[in-house]
Amino acid sequence: MELRQLHYFLKVAQKEHVTQAAEELHVAQSAVSRQIHQLEEELGVDLFMQKGRNLQLTAVGQLFCKRVEGILKDLDKAVGEVHEFLDPEHGEIRIGFPHSLGIHLIPSVVAAFRQRYPNVKFRFKQGMFPTLIRDVLSAEVDLAFISPFPEKHDQVDGDIVLTEELHAILPPNHPLAGEDSIALEQLKDDKFVLFSKGYSLRPIVWHACLEAGFTPKIAFEGEETDTIRGLVAAGMGVSLLPEMALFQTNPLQPAHVAISHPKVTRTIGLIHRADDKLPLVAQSFRSFLLNYFGLQQNNTPSD
């Protein structure tokens, strides 16, 4: 079975006429008829039946036609993806990131990149730490911002692009809301609003509290930065959030105060599959990001 036969078959099925199909294909009618006949012989079925001056798909021809349409669409898509893979100024970049980076960082870096490469498209996928690792390994995304950076992982490689301090966020009427900085120990008697289990910020906050000498008492749990911030602003408790998550997105805002001791930080990394070549457009984006964050590129990406 040849690809040409499938193209000829699909065109005849669409036009319901060999002559009209041959005209659109810019080949002789006899060539189309011959290819259809060979295809039917190979399959051992009649794909068409005569209906007046036209041809009509048989029942099995209709089943075969649906499959052929899908195959040829997938093939066209694959060819397009190969071309995009080889073009650093076009194509699509598939990037994953945690929710907390979607407020400011992702829009900022994408907007800056698109000023240089306006024809590049992006496909975004949000997820938690294990989901982002899985998406990178399964090739659902080309690159992923992730926090904390996985220092030891056999199947992913990457770079720490940013280390960010976490601040205490407090209800506006909290006694410490006007301070420039506080020790985390000063919040030991407060109830905490934390991210749910599975979110990377939760263990960072939990371990910081243990280092400060207390176990946090949990009042509420949430799954989005806006939820955590809103509950704190409403007086439901205190929390810790990275600086990047302090950008205002609604009128009801908590106070935020620097933490003097212990220093609480998170690492943000950019990862990709180890020992796998990135599409050129994704390589360009990775190089751009390393320059954007002021990092030296000591290795060739993904080679």
Disulfide bonds with the S-S distance in Angstrom:
none
